[in-house]
Amino acid sequence: MMVAKTHDRIIFRGALDTLQAEFIEAQILADNAGKQWYCSALGEILVLLREIMKAEVTEAALKPFMLFGLSEDEIHSQSHNIKDIFGINSFRMPDYKSGPVAGRLNYLRTRVRETEILAIKAYNDEFQTDNTVIKAMNRISSALWWLYCRYTAGRED
């Protein structure tokens, strides 16, 4: 079905496309900084973003997924228990002193949140816990917070 370029679903797809490009840039940054584990972790999220695009276009449910060996529920839980996981304050404010990789991880987290809002609008503001695309976007932002905290806690691999 043809729709206008201003249709909420097309806007959401465009944001997903932009996110994929931003994740590739972040992988380059992590690779250049010698942070291979983080480059790989960002690659896992990139694969998931591509699966989200596929699910959105085909209107299919997204299959359960794992990131960095963590289930969706583990990502959610651990991102809310950062102090217990990494021994750092879970409400630490991002800071330039954390460096370019940490800064990019935080930036991606905010971009994913913006894209999550576009997903909610694309689905007519009907936030449903069984909407796998919206839930996945939420889990990706949690995963990025987890990655940011892991990075700033000094966990390399």
N, C-alpha and C positions, 0 to 999 in steps of 0.2 A: 504494500500500500504506500503510495506517495504521500508525503506530508511536507509542510513548509519547513524551511531551515530553522525557523524560530520555534518549532515544536519542542516541548520539554524533553522528549525522548532523544531528539537529535542533539539538543544542547548537552544532555548528559553524555551521549556517545562522544561528542567532541571533547568534553572534559576528560573522559577516559583515555582518549587518544593523546591528549596533551600530557596526562599523567604518565603514560607509557614513555613518552619522550623524556620527561623529567626524570624518570627512574633510570633510563639509560645514561643520562648525564650524571646522575648520582653514582652509578656504577663506575663510570669513568673516573670520577673524583676519588672514590674509594680505592680503585685499582691503582691510580697514580700515587695515592698516599700509602700504598702497601698494605691496605686493609682488605685482604682477600676474603676473609670470612664475611665481612659486611657487604662486599661486592656480590658474593654468592647469595647472601640473605636477600639483598635487594632484587636479585634475579628471580628468586622464588616468588616474591611479591609481584614482579613483572609478569611472570607466567600466570599468576592468579588474576591479575588485571585483564589479561587477554582472555581468560576463561569467563570473566564477568562480561566482557564485551560480547563474547559468543552467546552466553546465556541471555543477555539483554536483547540481542538481535533476533535470536530464535525463539524468544519468550519461553525458554526452558528453565527449569529449576537448576540452580548451581549445585554441583555435587559437594558433599562435605570435603573439607581440605585440611591440610596441616601446613604450618610454616615453621621452619627451623626445628622440626621434630615435635612441635606443639600442636595440639588440637585447637579448634576454634574456642572451646570452653577454657582450655588452659591459657590461651593467649589472653582472653578476657580476664580471667582470674589473676594471672601473674601481672598484667599491666596495672591492676589495682592493688597489688601487694609488692611494689617495687622495693620497699625497705627490707622486707623479708627475703626477697630474691637476691638483691644486689647489695644490701646493706647501706643504701643511700636514701636520702630524703625523697619521698615520692612526689613532692611538690616543688622540687628544685626548678628554678626559673632558668630557661635557656639563656646562654650567655656567649658572647663572641669568643671568650677565652677558652671555650671548649673546643674550638677549632672548626675548620671548614666541613669536615665530615659530619660532626655532630650538628652543625648549623644546617646542613642539607637534610639530615634526617628529620630535624624539627620542621623545616620548611615543607618537606613532603607530607608530614603528619597534618599540617594545616591545610595543604592542598587536597588531601584525601578527605578531610572534614568538609571542605567546600563542595567537593564532588559528591559526597554522601548527601548533602542537602539537595543538590540537583537531582539525585536519584529519588529522593523522597518526593520532590515536586513532579518528577516524571511519572511517578506512580500516583499522581493526584493526591498528594499529602496523606495517603492511606498507609500510615506506618503499621505494618503487620509483622509480627515476629516470624511469620513463615515466609516473608519475602527474602529469599536467599541472597539476592543481589544487594539489597540494603544492608542486611546483616553482615555480608562479607565486607562491604565498604567500612562498616563500623569496626570490624575486627582488624582490618588493615591499619586503620588509624591507631588502634590499640597496639598492634604489632610494631608500628613505627615508634610509639612512645617507649615500648619495651626495648627496642633496638637503641634508641637514644640514651636511655638510662643505662643500658648494658655498656654502651660505648663510653659514656662519661664516668662509669664506675671502673673503667680500665680493663674491661674484659676483651681480650683480643680474639681468642678462638674458643 
